[in-house]
Structure formats: structure tokens, C-alpha cells
């Protein structure tokens, strides 16, 4: 935990979370440990600019709440869901920085996404808002862009072999997803009949 005379170190983990899985949770936990974070805020995207149609934001938000409830260091934010329009990282970080002016922010995302950061909207403003941490699976070679003002790091996380796409495909094929996603998320998916071939 941070000492009282230090600024809180807050992770911001953005993602579609369709659905959130154990790889996301392990990644957040590993980054929190490696970077001495006091809190990790999970931020489900509202309308992702780079993905095909996704499950309703409310379902994705509630699954994220269920998945993170047991960890006191994890919280979930609705900033991207409640903001109309397409979700961009610049808007997410600007709003969280406004809500948490006392904190140093660390944006956590897949390393593949972080590697494309130079194409992100308002990239010149992003550098001043957060340190960027790309999480990747072991053995996956990736080179981050060499940008002098950038604050970027990579961290290997074994559980990232799990993917949301694979979870959705398994549900659609009536295969088990136990232990790929938290138990409560397995039950949520079944209760709401998600990923059965038609979007809610």
C-alpha cells in the first residue's frame, strides 16, 4: 500500500470485457503487484471504435462487477458506458483524471493494443495523463514504439492465453467455460442466455 505522503497509484483497465475472464483478473492483479498500485479500476467500453457489435454495455458492466467483487482492490467504473458516443481512451483517462486528481494513473491494456498507441486519438495528450502498461502472454514477442515522451512498460501474464473470443465460441458450442471466467460470470452468462447465437 502507498504511504500516506504519496499520491495514490491507480490502475485503469479498459476493455470490452465481452465477457471478462480470469486472464483479465490475473493481469490486473499482476500489474497491481509489479507497479505497487493501490487500486485497479475496470472500465468496460461503451461503444468501442475498433470492434464489431458487442453484447449490451449493461450486461458487460454487470459481469465485470460480479467478477471483481471479491477483490477489495478492484473497482468498476461506468464512465465509458454512461458517456454517449464512441469510446476513446483519451476521454476515459481525461474523465478519471478529473475524478481522481490526487492519483497517478496507470492505463492497463493488451500489449497488441498498446503497440498501436501512436494511432490512438489525441495521442499527444495521452502521455501526460498516465503511464501505459501493455500486458502480454509469455513468449509473445512485441516491440513497443520508441517514443521519447512515452511512459510505457510491458508485463508478461501467463493467464492471458484465455480470450473473450474463445469464451464466447465455447458458450455458443455448448462447451464449459468453468475456470476460464469467474464462477459468478459463468452463472450470469447462463441466466441471461448470452453468446447463444444472438446478441442481447
PyMOL commands that set and color helices and strands:
alter all, ss='L'
color gray80, all
select helices_A, chain A and resi 22-34+57-68+79-82+89-99+111-115+117-119+123-126+158-161+164-172+183-191
alter helices_A, ss='H'
color red, helices_A
select strands_A, chain A and resi 9-15+39-44+47-48+74-77+86-87+104-110+131-136+152-156
alter strands_A, ss='S'
color yellow, strands_A
deselect
rebuild
show_as cartoon
